[in-house]
Amino acid sequence: IVFSDEQKRQRLEAITHPRIHELALSRFAAEKAKRPPLIVYECPLFFESALDKKGFGAVVAIVCEESTAITRVMKRDGLSRDAVLLRLKQQLPAKEKAARADYVIHNDGPLAELEKAIQSLYLVLTNA
């Protein structure tokens, strides 16, 4: 419903986004107190929710071609192509996310390539 009705989507986000943000901040504080080498926050609507203005140390965008994303979401969630496109329409294009991120990982290949790229970036981000 919310992916085909802009007003309902905005209403849902007005209810959920502040609470999600509040929970994330409290979770960050708890994790930060443990002094880990890295804290990761995965958020599909990061830029759309203006979280890039909240002082994160670095933003990583993991992006793929739209056709790859469509195929993966259809398979993962059992959705039709049209249903996936409605969801993707609510997000910034991958190219824009990549342009706004501090680091970009391209995820069009096999899982092993993604894992290797993430491990490499982890070493960079933790200065290991």
N, C-alpha and C positions, 0 to 999 in steps of 0.2 A: 504494500500500500504506500509506504513512505517513499519508495523509489519512483513512483509514478505521480505523486502528489506533493509538489514543492512546499505548500503550506503545512501539510502534515509532517513532512520531513523536518522542516524548521522547528516545528513545535516539539517533536521528539528530541531533537538535538538540544533545544533550549532546556529540556528537562534533564537529559542524560549527560551532556558535556560538562556542566559545572560539577556534578557529582563525581564523574570520572576524573576530572582535574583535581578535585579535592582529595580523592583516594590516592591518586598518583603522587601528589605532594607529600602526603603522610607516609606513603610507602618509601618514597625517595629519602625522606628524613631518617626513617628507621634503617634503611640500607646504608646510607651515608655514614651513620654512626658506627657501622661495622668496619668501615674503611676498606671496602673492596677495591681491587684494581680498576674496576669498570662497573658501571650500572647501565643496563640497557633497557630502554622503554620502547616497545614496539607499538606503533600507532598508525593505522592506515590513513587517518585524516589529520595527520600532524600539521601540515601547512594550512589546511582548510580550517582547522580549529585555532589557528594563530599561536600554536605552541612554539613556533620558531622564535617568538618574541619573549619567551620565558626564561632565557638564559641557560639553555643546555650547552654543555661543553663542546659537543660536535653533533652534527646531524649526518646520518648515513642513509642514503636512499638505495634500496635494492630494487632494481627495475628490470623489466623485460619488455619485449615487443608486445604490442596489444594482442596480436593473434595468439601468442604463447599464454598470456594472462587469461584470455577468453577460454582457451582449451583447458587450462588447468582448473579454473573455477567451475566450468561445466562438469568436469570429471569429479572434482572434490565435493561439490555441493549438490550435484545432480540437477543443475539448473539448465534452462534452455539458453541458447545464444542471446535471445532478446532480453531475458532476465539479467544475464551477466552484463550486457551493454547498458541497461538501466542503472546498474550499480556503478559501473565504471564512469558513467556520465556525471556522477556526483563527486568524482574525485578529479584532482588536477591530473593532466596528462603526465606520463612518466618522464617525458623530456623536461617538463617544467620542474618537477620534483628534483630531477638530477641537477638541473641548473641551480637550484636553490640550496642543495645539500653541500656539506663540506667534503663528503666522500661518497663515491658511487660504486656500487657493485652491480655488474650486469649478470642477470640470472636467466639466460636463455639456454644454457647447456644442462648437462647432467648434475645431479645433486652433489657428486664428488667435487665438481668445479666450484660450486657455491661454497661448500665447506672449506675448501682450500683458500678461497678469496676471503672468507670470514676469518679464518685463522691468521692469515697474513695481516689483515686490518687490525685484528685484536693485538698483534704484536706492535703495530704502529701506535695504536691508541694507548697502550699500556707502557709504551717505551721499553718494551722487553728486548 
